[in-house]
């Protein structure tokens, strides 16, 4: 009896890529870390500034230019993509803005971090699996355009010669909204109803902005 051998296997590289990975790799040139869920590594092309969704949407209403932003629906966190080095600069920036020592639900992810990869911004193709939409783009990146010029950096207005959004304004607004959200939650827990809080301006000190970050 003649033995029947199995046919050759297709190389692993020939396996079809998921739609999400295709979009990020082909349209944006970004790396996607395997999941589940698939994630975008931080500290490579960008860092990420995260805050509770309610505070994040309030920031979007206050700051005109913030760059790409994504909502993680499971954790209810809004992530703003920022220039690499933001995670390292955040403590000093909060100190300069006079927010250090105050509890804030504000976090920055740099090298070694990751955020859930939002659903691709495109029309679905035939054969694509249903989109779980664990994370979605609120302000998506633009395929075919460089990412870095759209990311907030420090020192805007100080003659940097770039049109990138201003990290100082973003962090100042984020700290204000995170603090306001904490006070509202504390008021509800104490009295069982929202507390009255007037809308105060961001605590951005007068004078020069902090120095540019590394390489900025």
C-alpha positions in Angstrom: 0.0 0.0 0.0 1.4 3.3 -1.1 1.6 5.9 1.7 -0.1 9.2 1.0 1.9 12.2 2.2 0.2 15.5 3.0 0.7 18.3 0.7 3.2 21.1 1.5 1.9 23.7 3.9 1.6 27.3 2.9 4.3 29.5 4.5 3.2 31.4 7.6 3.8 34.7 5.8 1.2 33.7 3.2 -1.6 33.5 5.8 -4.2 36.2 5.4 -3.7 39.1 7.8 -6.7 40.3 9.9 -8.4 43.4 8.5 -7.3 45.5 11.5 -3.6 44.6 11.0 -3.9 45.2 7.2 -5.2 48.7 7.8 -2.6 49.7 10.3 0.4 48.2 8.4 -0.7 49.1 4.9 -2.5 52.4 5.4 -0.5 53.9 8.3 2.8 51.9 8.4 2.3 51.2 12.2 3.2 48.1 14.1 0.4 46.1 15.8 1.2 43.9 18.8 -0.7 40.6 18.8 -3.6 40.3 21.2 -6.2 39.6 22.1 -7.0 42.3 21.8 -4.5 43.7 19.2 -2.7 46.7 20.6 -0.6 49.6 19.5 2.8 49.9 21.2 3.7 53.3 22.7 7.1 54.9 22.9 7.9 54.0 19.3 6.0 56.5 17.0 4.0 58.1 19.8 3.3 58.2 23.5 -0.3 58.2 24.8 -2.0 60.4 27.4 -5.0 58.7 29.0 -7.8 59.9 31.2 -11.5 59.0 32.0 -13.7 59.3 29.0 -15.9 62.1 30.4 -12.8 64.2 31.1 -11.4 63.4 27.7 -14.5 64.5 25.9 -14.5 67.7 27.9 -10.9 68.3 26.8 -12.0 67.8 23.2 -14.5 70.6 23.6 -11.9 73.0 25.1 -8.8 72.4 23.0 -9.2 72.9 19.3 -6.1 71.0 18.1 -5.2 67.8 20.0 -4.1 65.3 17.3 -5.3 61.7 17.1 -7.5 60.5 20.0 -9.0 57.1 20.6 -11.7 55.7 23.1 -11.2 52.4 24.8 -14.8 51.4 25.4 -14.0 48.6 27.9 -12.0 50.8 30.3 -13.8 54.0 29.4 -10.5 55.7 28.8 -9.8 58.4 26.2 -6.3 58.2 24.8 -4.6 61.2 23.2 -1.6 60.3 21.0 1.3 62.6 21.9 4.9 63.0 20.9 7.4 60.4 22.1 8.9 61.6 25.4 5.6 62.8 26.8 5.4 60.1 29.4 8.8 61.2 30.8 7.9 64.9 30.6 4.5 64.6 32.3 5.6 64.8 36.0 7.7 67.9 35.4 5.0 69.5 33.3 2.3 68.9 36.0 4.7 70.4 38.5 5.2 73.5 36.3 1.4 73.8 35.9 1.1 73.6 39.7 -0.8 70.3 39.6 1.8 68.1 41.4 0.7 66.6 44.6 -3.0 66.6 43.5 -4.6 63.2 42.7 -5.5 63.0 39.0 -6.8 60.1 36.9 -4.2 61.0 34.3 -1.6 58.6 32.9 1.0 58.7 30.2 2.4 55.6 28.5 5.8 55.5 26.9 8.3 52.8 25.9 6.9 49.3 26.8 3.3 50.5 27.0 0.4 49.7 24.7 -3.2 50.8 24.0 -5.9 48.7 22.4 -5.8 49.2 18.7 -9.0 51.1 17.6 -11.2 49.8 14.8 -9.9 50.7 11.4 -11.4 53.9 9.9 -12.7 52.6 6.5 -15.6 50.9 4.9 -15.7 47.1 5.7 -14.6 44.7 3.0 -16.3 41.5 2.0 -15.3 38.7 4.2 -14.2 40.8 7.1 -15.3 39.4 10.5 -17.7 41.5 12.6 -16.1 44.4 14.3 -16.2 44.1 18.1 -15.3 47.8 18.4 -13.6 47.5 21.7 -11.8 50.7 20.9 -12.7 53.4 18.3 -11.1 56.5 16.9 -12.6 59.7 18.1 -10.2 61.8 16.1 -8.5 59.3 13.7 -5.0 59.6 12.1 -4.9 60.4 8.4 -3.7 57.6 6.2 -1.0 58.8 3.8 0.2 61.6 6.1 3.1 61.7 8.5 2.0 61.1 12.1 4.6 63.0 14.0 3.6 66.6 12.8 0.0 65.9 14.2 1.2 65.0 17.7 1.2 67.5 20.6 4.7 68.6 21.7 6.0 71.0 24.4 7.1 74.5 23.7 4.6 75.7 21.1 4.5 79.4 20.7 8.2 79.6 21.5 9.5 79.6 18.0 9.7 75.9 17.3 8.7 76.4 13.7 6.2 73.5 13.8 2.4 73.4 13.4 2.1 70.5 15.9 -0.6 70.9 18.6 0.5 72.3 22.0 1.1 69.7 24.8 1.0 72.4 27.5 -2.6 73.3 26.6 -3.6 69.6 26.3 -2.1 68.7 29.7 -3.5 71.8 31.4 -7.0 71.1 30.2 -6.7 67.4 31.0 -5.6 68.1 34.6 -8.4 70.6 35.0 -11.1 68.2 33.7 -9.8 65.2 35.6 -9.8 67.2 38.8 -13.3 68.5 38.2 -14.5 64.9 37.5 -13.0 63.8 40.8 -14.8 66.6 42.7 -18.1 65.8 41.0 -17.8 62.1 42.0 -16.9 63.1 45.6 -19.9 65.4 45.8 -22.3 62.7 44.5 -21.0 60.2 47.0 -21.3 62.6 50.0 -24.8 64.0 49.2 -26.2 61.6 46.7 -26.5 64.4 44.1 -24.1 66.4 41.9 -22.2 69.2 43.6 -22.2 72.7 42.2 -18.8 73.6 40.7 -18.2 76.7 38.7 -16.1 76.3 35.6 -12.7 77.8 36.4 -9.9 78.6 33.8 -7.0 76.2 33.4 -4.2 76.6 35.9 -1.6 77.6 33.3 0.9 79.9 35.0 1.8 83.2 33.3 5.2 83.5 31.9 7.3 81.3 29.6 6.5 77.8 28.7 8.6 74.9 29.9 11.6 74.0 27.8 11.3 71.6 24.9 11.5 67.9 25.5 14.4 65.8 24.3 14.9 66.3 20.6 12.3 69.0 20.4 
